[in-house]
Amino acid sequence: MTTPDDAPPPRNGPPRAVRSFVLRGGRIGSGQQRALAELGPRFVLPYTAAPLDAAAVFGRRAPLVVEIGFGMGDATAQIAAAMPDHDFLGIEVHVAGVGALLKRIGERGLTNVRIVQHDAVEVLRTMIAPGTLAGVHVFFPDPWPKKRHHKRRLIQPPFVALLAERLAPGGYLHCATDWQPYAEQMLEVLAAEPRLVNTADGYAPRPAWRPLTKFEARGLKLGHGVWDLVFRRRAD
């Protein structure tokens, strides 16, 4: 049976872009709702088809790191708190996650985080100018384990080429996954991008500044593996 996600495009319509996410409804807690109302106007940026003026948004010039799909934002908040000399732009499509990160921003008094609630591919294409990012984080993206869904995986050659173009020379791309087949695909795709170079001989050790998520810690206790990949943009 054909599902809506796998349905063909209309006979006379344009092909539908394959997305790496599916929007799902979910309960939003009262604290997240309050954070959305009180902090959203300051920290959530509207999606626009124009390059972001990071200096104007953050009120300073600092290295800019983009995190794609930050989930509930715990790692994002911890990293931003530990690296106050960097600015962070989190991209997430799920409103519960946006509310959760806003709540953490308020609790920690963070000023170096902003959020865009939109498709990361479109944000990178239109809001981020080439050669401007100090880093990109892609932590535990959906592995889409079924073979027929592999086309939905975020780390694909065209998207990696886009990320490499947005990185400044020397900027880094850090991916992490707990799904070994996806880790193997990531390593193959990243190694094939000519503008990137691996910082390790294969997989990298987890950098000390990347905190363990509760799900990752639980998986490690059960003997599950976690694979980090850290590549850098070659000097032009």
C-alpha positions in Angstrom: 0.0 0.0 0.0 1.3 3.4 -0.9 1.7 5.8 2.0 1.5 9.6 1.8 5.3 9.9 2.2 6.0 7.5 -0.7 3.2 8.6 -3.0 4.2 9.9 -6.4 3.9 13.6 -7.3 0.8 14.8 -9.1 0.8 13.7 -12.8 1.4 17.3 -14.0 3.1 18.7 -10.9 6.7 19.2 -10.0 8.6 16.4 -8.2 8.3 16.7 -4.5 11.6 17.2 -2.6 12.6 14.4 -0.4 12.8 15.5 3.2 14.8 14.0 6.0 12.1 14.6 8.6 8.4 14.0 9.1 6.4 16.5 11.2 4.6 14.7 14.0 2.1 16.1 16.4 3.1 16.0 20.1 2.3 17.4 23.5 3.9 20.6 24.4 4.4 21.2 28.1 3.3 24.3 29.9 6.9 25.4 30.5 7.7 25.0 26.8 4.6 27.0 25.9 5.6 29.8 28.3 9.1 29.8 26.9 7.7 30.1 23.3 5.5 33.0 24.3 8.0 34.9 26.4 11.4 34.1 24.8 10.4 33.2 21.2 10.1 36.8 20.0 13.7 37.4 21.0 15.5 34.1 20.2 13.5 32.6 17.3 14.4 34.1 14.0 11.9 34.1 11.1 12.9 32.1 8.1 13.8 34.4 5.3 15.2 33.9 1.8 18.0 36.3 2.5 21.5 35.9 4.1 21.5 36.2 7.9 23.4 39.2 9.3 24.8 37.4 12.3 26.6 40.4 13.7 23.3 42.3 13.9 21.4 39.4 15.3 23.9 38.6 18.1 25.1 42.1 18.6 28.7 41.1 18.1 31.1 39.4 15.7 32.0 35.9 16.8 32.5 32.4 15.3 29.1 31.1 14.2 28.2 27.4 14.6 25.0 25.9 13.1 23.4 22.9 14.8 20.9 20.9 12.6 18.1 19.1 14.4 18.9 19.9 18.0 16.0 17.8 19.4 15.1 19.0 22.9 18.2 21.2 23.0 20.0 19.9 26.1 23.3 19.4 24.3 22.9 22.7 22.4 22.5 24.6 25.7 25.4 22.9 27.4 27.7 23.5 24.5 26.6 27.2 24.2 27.2 27.7 27.9 30.6 26.2 27.8 31.6 28.2 24.7 30.4 31.8 25.4 32.9 33.1 22.8 30.9 31.4 20.0 27.4 32.0 18.6 25.1 29.2 17.9 22.2 29.0 15.4 20.0 25.9 16.1 17.7 24.6 13.3 14.8 22.4 14.3 11.3 21.8 12.8 9.5 20.4 15.9 7.9 23.1 18.0 8.3 21.0 21.2 12.0 21.0 20.7 12.1 24.7 20.1 10.1 25.4 23.3 12.4 23.1 25.2 15.6 24.9 24.0 14.0 28.3 24.7 13.3 27.1 28.3 16.9 26.1 28.7 18.1 29.4 27.3 16.0 31.2 29.9 17.2 28.9 32.8 20.8 29.4 31.9 20.6 33.0 30.8 22.2 32.3 27.5 22.6 35.1 25.0 24.6 33.3 22.3 21.9 31.1 20.9 19.3 31.8 18.2 16.8 29.4 16.6 15.2 29.0 13.2 12.2 26.6 13.0 12.4 25.5 9.4 13.8 22.9 7.1 17.6 22.9 7.5 18.3 22.4 3.8 16.4 25.6 2.9 18.0 27.6 5.8 21.5 26.6 4.7 20.7 27.5 1.1 19.2 30.9 1.6 20.1 32.2 5.1 23.7 31.2 5.4 26.3 32.8 3.0 29.1 30.7 1.6 32.3 30.6 3.7 30.9 32.0 6.9 30.5 29.1 9.3 33.0 28.1 11.9 31.3 24.8 12.4 28.3 22.6 11.8 26.9 20.0 14.3 24.7 17.2 13.1 24.1 15.0 16.2 22.1 11.8 16.0 20.0 12.5 12.9 17.2 10.1 12.1 18.9 7.0 10.7 15.9 6.0 8.6 16.9 2.3 9.0 14.6 0.8 6.3 16.4 0.5 3.0 13.5 2.1 1.1 13.8 5.2 3.4 17.6 5.6 3.0 16.9 8.4 0.5 15.6 10.4 3.4 18.9 10.4 5.3 20.2 13.9 5.8 23.8 13.1 5.2 23.8 12.8 1.4 26.4 14.1 -1.2 24.4 17.2 -2.3 23.8 18.3 1.3 27.4 17.7 2.4 28.5 19.7 -0.6 26.2 22.5 0.6 27.6 22.3 4.1 31.2 22.4 2.8 30.4 25.5 0.8 29.0 27.3 3.8 32.0 26.4 6.0 34.9 28.9 6.3 38.3 27.5 5.4 39.3 25.5 8.5 35.7 25.3 9.7 34.5 21.9 10.9 31.6 19.5 10.3 30.9 17.2 13.3 28.4 14.4 12.9 27.5 11.7 15.4 25.2 8.7 15.2 24.4 5.6 17.2 23.4 3.6 14.1 26.5 1.8 12.6 25.2 1.4 9.0 24.5 5.2 8.9 27.9 5.9 10.4 29.5 3.9 7.6 27.5 5.8 5.0 28.4 9.1 6.7 32.1 8.3 6.5 31.9 7.3 2.9 29.9 10.5 1.9 32.1 12.9 3.9 35.3 11.3 2.7 34.1 11.8 -0.9 33.6 15.5 -0.6 36.8 17.1 -2.0 36.6 20.2 0.1 36.6 18.3 3.4 39.4 16.4 5.1 39.0 13.9 7.9 40.6 15.0 11.2 41.0 11.3 12.3 41.9 8.0 10.8 38.3 7.0 10.2 36.0 7.8 13.2 37.0 10.4 15.7 37.0 10.2 19.5 34.1 12.1 21.0 35.4 15.7 21.7 35.2 16.6 25.4 32.9 19.5 24.6 30.2 17.3 23.1 28.1 16.2 26.1 26.5 12.8 26.3 22.8 12.9 25.8 20.7 10.8 28.3 19.7 8.5 25.4 23.4 8.1 24.4 24.5 7.4 27.9 21.7 4.8 28.3 22.7 3.2 25.0 26.4 3.0 26.0 25.4 1.2 29.2 23.6 -1.3 27.1 26.7 -1.8 24.9 25.5 0.2 21.9 28.1 2.0 19.9 28.4 5.7 19.1 30.4 7.0 16.1 31.7 10.6 15.8 33.0 12.0 12.6 34.9 15.3 12.5 35.9 16.8 9.1 37.4 20.2 8.3 37.1 22.4 5.3 40.3 22.6 3.4 42.1 25.9 3.1 41.2 27.6 -0.2 
